[in-house]
């Protein structure tokens, strides 16, 4: 899912004329961008830590038994963040994001039961490389990536629909095609969202809650890119 930016900021974001033209960084925008990436990285660490703790502490039976409650809980938290974060204090929004990251770590722990640790490490390294390159591109390019972002978002809905259909078809070919497209879509979204962050920073005057929403968007891009790469690169046990 894509994170919704509160309506009160939309007009300011749209009126940011210097978007994508490499304007001189102000202290406010730089601080905002740094906070977004710091939150995203910390959330990833929380997710990785919770996944590792889960798979090394709990039995596979317990993980499976608690999977659905955890998935429902994380869906509730991310939806609440998406639609209600702008009404929360920044600190509470940050805690909610970290709670979501922890729950996501629990649900993602199942991949350790399916794929080898070496292939997961390889997929994570490739994800980090792609994310870093595309994030730098999105931050410093002079090209407006809005049209590309819109195309990727539309393709994302197609991916979701194709994934649901393949639950019933169980086609390995379709899963491979969907995974390839998924990698391309989230690679594009990393660049688009990275470019958007500067706009958000300039339009929000350093609003902490908006920083949480921007960080959550990047976090979801990273996680989804990683999962699609795992499907392509992962070696099953």
N, C-alpha and C positions, 0 to 999 in steps of 0.2 A: 504494500500500500504506500501511497505518497502522502507526505505530511501536508496538512492544510495550514497556510499562513493566515492568521487572524485578519479579518476584513479591514480593521482600522489601519493596517500597515500596507494593504494592497495598493492604495492610491500613491503612497509615498514611493513604494518600490517601482511602480510603473513610471513615475515621473523622474526617476533617477537617470538623467541624460547621459552621464559619463559611464554607464554600464558597458563593460567590455572594451573600453578604450584606454585601459591602463592609466587611470588618473593617479595623481600623487596620493600616497597612502596617508590618511590622517591618523592621529593617535587613537581616535575612537573606533574607526573601522579596523585598524590593526589589532586592537585589544579584543574587539568582537570576534574577529576571525580566529585569533589565538585561542579564545575561550571555547569556540565551537569545536576546534580540532582537539583540544585538551579533553573536553567532555566526551567526544566520540572515542578517543583512544582509551580513556579510563573505562568507558562502558564496554569496550572490546575486551579489556583486561578482566573485568568482572565476569563477562560471559565465558571467557576461556577458563578462568579460575573455577567457576561454578560447574562447567562441563567436566573438568578434570576431577574435581571433588566428587561429583555425582558418580562418575564411571569407576572411580577407585574406591568408593565407600559403600555404595548401594549395589545390591544384586540386580541382575538384569530383570528379574521378576518384579522387584519393587519399582524399578525405573518405568517399566511398561505399565504397571498398575497406577502410577501417579501421572502418567503422560497426559491423559485427557484433562484432568483437573488443572494441570499446569498450563496446558495450551489455552484453555478457556480463560484462566486468570491473566495470562499475558495478553490475550486479545482484548480483554476488558481494560487493562492498564494502557495499552497503546491507543485504543479508541478514546479513552478518557484524556490522554495527553493530546491527541490530535484535535479534539473539539473543545476541551476545557482548560488547556494549559495556560491560555492567555488570561484566565481568571484567577490563576494560582500565583502565589509568591514564587519568585525565581528558585529559591532553595527547595521548596516543596516540589516544583516541577523537576528539578535535578534529581531529587530522591526518587520520584516516580520513574524517571528514566532509568536510573540504576536498578530499581526493582524490576523493571521490564527486562533489563540486560541480564539480571540474575535468573529470572524465570526462563528467558530464552536460552541461557546456558544449560539449564536443566533439560529442556526439550531437545536441544541440539546434542546432548550427550549420547543420544541413541546412535549417532553416526560412528561413534567409537566402537559400537558393538557390531557394525556392519562393515566398515572399511579399516584397512590397516593404518597404523599410526604413521608410517612412512609416507603413504600416499596422501594422508590428511595434511601432514607437514608440508609436502610438496605443493598441494593445492593452496594452502594458506600463504606460502611464499609467493606463488604466482599471483594470488589475489592482491597481496600487499604491493607487488611490483606494478600491476595494472592500475591499482587504486592511486598509487603515488604519482605515476606518470600522467594519468588522466586528470588528477586533481591539480597538478601543476599546470597542465594545459588549460583547464577551465579557469584557473585563477589569472593566468597571464595573457591568454589569447585576446586579440582585439576583435575577433569575430563574435557576433551575437549568436549564442547557442540556443536561443529561445525556440526556434522552429525545430531544431534537433531534439530538444527536451520534450516538446509537445508530441513529436513523432514517437519517441521512446515511451512516453506515458500511454499513448494509444496502443502501442505494441504490448505494453505490460498487461493490459486488460485481455488481449488476445492470448498471452502466455497463460494467464490464470484460467481462461476458458479451456485452452488446449490441455492444461494439466488436469483439470476436472474430467474432461472427456477421456483422457488416457488412463484414469483410475479404473475405468470400466473396460477399455480396450486392451490395456496391458501390452502395448506395442513397444518393443525395444527401439525400433526405428524412429517412431514418433517421439520417444523420450530423448533420443540422441538429438533429433532436430530441434526439439523444444529447448534442450540444454544449450545448444549452440546459439540459438536466438537469444536465450536468456543472458548468456555471457555478453553478447553484443549490446543488448538493451541496457543492462546495468553498467556496462563500460561507458556508454553514452550518458547515462544518468549521473554517473560520478562527475564527469566533466561539467554537465549542466548545473548540477547542484553546487559544485565548487564555485562556479561563476556566480550563481545566485547569492552566495554568502556575502559577497562584497556589497551587493545591492541591499540585502537585509541589514547589514551593519551600518550602511549610510542612511537608510530610511528609518531605523529604529532608535537611533541615538544610544546604542549600546544596551538596549533592553535585554535583561538576563533571560526572560522567559522565551523570547524569540531565539536567543542563542541555543536554548535547549531544543527547540523545535528543529532548528537547522542542524544541530548535532545528531538528533535522532534520525533525520533524513539521510545524512551521510552514513550513519551506523547501519541503517537498513540496506543502503546500497552495498556496503561492504559485505554484510552477512549474506545477502542474496547472491551477489557475485561469487562468493566463496562456495555456496551450496551448489550453484550450477557448475562450477569448476570441479567440485567433488564428484558430481555425477559423470563428468567427462573423464576425469583423471583418476578417480579413486579406484583402488584395487580392493575387491571384496575379500573378506576373510573366508 
